[in-house]
């Protein structure tokens, strides 16, 4: 994936590697971590191996694809979590998501990672709109999206069938102009 790694003060975001499989499987198969996530749980390590291999073949920014980035300490190899980037079929629109391993939650890594990703999306990748979809019961993720400057655009009632139940879906978004204004990067 070109344009990587992305660096922030404490983090490095780069492609997932085969040696990330054990850690990725451990937190992604944890029911508490995946409780409000829309992705399918990995059933076996083979699922994770195939996921990492398929992810390596995706070009960052390719329309109608998801790319997962590993979140690591800036100068380390430990997998802290991952950031998902979905480049929708719509021109210049991307969706983002983040998952942090339980041992690394509550340390501000998700906020730092998503702010770094917004710089990429609204900067070099010139996206017009970035959004996130979140179950309103996931209050930590709602606070996260608000902390990075996104605004709530919609609250869809019982609009998604997820893990055996109808759930609500909040949509948070930000336009490139809003990001430029809030970040002081006005052209």
N, C-alpha and C positions, 0 to 999 in steps of 0.2 A: 504494500500500500504506500503510494507516494505521499510526500508531505509529512512523513512520520520519522522519528518520534516527535510528539508534542511535549514540550517541557513547561512546567510551572515552577513555582518556588519549591515545592516539596515533591512533585510528582513527575513521572514520565509515562506518557500514554503511547503505547506501541502495539504492533500486532501480537495476537495470542501465539504462543509457541507450543509445540508438542509437550514440552516439559511442564506446562501450566495445567495439564489435564487433571492431575490428581487434586490440586487445589480448587480448580474450577468445578469439578464434579462434586467435591465436598460441600461447597457453599451453595451451588445451584440445585442440589438435590435435598437441601435442608428445607423442610416444610415451612419453617418460620421465615426464612429468607424469601421463599417463592410465594408466600401466601397471597400477595396482591399482584404478582407479576402475571403478564399475559403469555409468557413463553411456556412451552411444553417442558415439563421436568425431564431431565436426562434419566433414563432408566438404568443404563449401564455405562461403564467407562468407554465402551466402544462408541456410544452415542456422542460422548464428548470428543473423542478422537476424530470422529467424522465431522463434527461441528467445527473443530479447529482447522481441519484440512479444507473444508468448504469455505470457511472464512478467509483463508489465505489466498483463495482464488478470486475473491471479489475485489474489484477496483474501487477504492474510496471515491465516493461521489457518483457512482453509477446509479442511474435511475432505477427505481423499483427493487432495490436491494438493501439488505441490512449488513452493516459492518460492525464487528465487535472489536473494541480496543482494550487491551490489558491496562489496568491501572497499577502502577508499581511505585515504590519510593524512587525518587529521582536518581539516586546512585545505588539502587539495589535491584534484585531480581524477584523479590517476594510478590506474589499476586495478591493485591489488596482487594481487587474487585474488577469489574469491567463496565465499559460504557458502550451502549448500543446506539448506532446511528442508522436511521432508516431514511434513505433518499427516496422519497415517494415518487409515484408516477407523475405527479404535478411538477411543472417546471419550477426549479429553484425553491423547493420546499423540503424540509427535513424534520424528522421526528427524532427525539433523543430519549434515552433511558439509562438508568445506572443501577448497578447491583454492587453492594459492598459486603465482603465476607464479615460475619459476625464479630470476629476478633478486632476488626478495624473500623467498626461503625462508631459514630459519635465523635470523630476526630476532625471533621471538616473536609475529609478527602472528596466526598461526592460534590460538595459545593465548588471546591477548587478544580476538580476535573471538569465539571460542566461549564464553568466559566472559561476554562481553557478551550474546550470544544466549541463554545460559542464564538471565540475569537477566530477559530479555523472556519467555522461555518459561515459567519458573516464577513470574514476577511477574505482569504484566498479562494474559498469555494463560492463566495458571492451568493449565498442563499437569500431569498426574499423573506421567508418566514420559517421559523423553527417552532415546533410545538412538542408538548409532552402530554401523554394520556395517563391518568392516575385514578385509582379507586379512592374515593373520598375517605374511606376508612383508614387509608394509609397516610395518617396525618404527618408523619416525618417527611414523606415525599412531597406532600402539598406544601409544607413549609420550605422545603428545598427549592422547589420551582419558584415560589414567591421570593426567596432569598436571592436567586440569580436574576431577578427582575422580570420574570414572566407574569402575565396577567391572566386571570381566569376568563376564558371566552365562552365556555359552555358547561352545563351540567346536564348530562343525559341520564334520565332516570331508567334504571333497569334495562339498559341498552345492550349489555354484553352478557353472553352466557359463558361463565368462567368457573371451572372446577365444580360443576354441578349446581350452580345457582345463578340467578339473574343478578347482575351487579350494576351499580351506577358508574358513570365514567365522567371525570372532570377533564376538560381540555384546557391546558395552559399554553400560551403562545407569546411570541415576541416577533416583531417585524425588524428588518435590518435597520430601518430609519430609527426605531426606538433604541436599538442597541447602540448605534452610532451616537445618538444623543446622550444616552446614559453613560457611555464609556468615554465620552470626550473625544471620540475619533471622527468627528464631523469632517467631511471632505472640504 
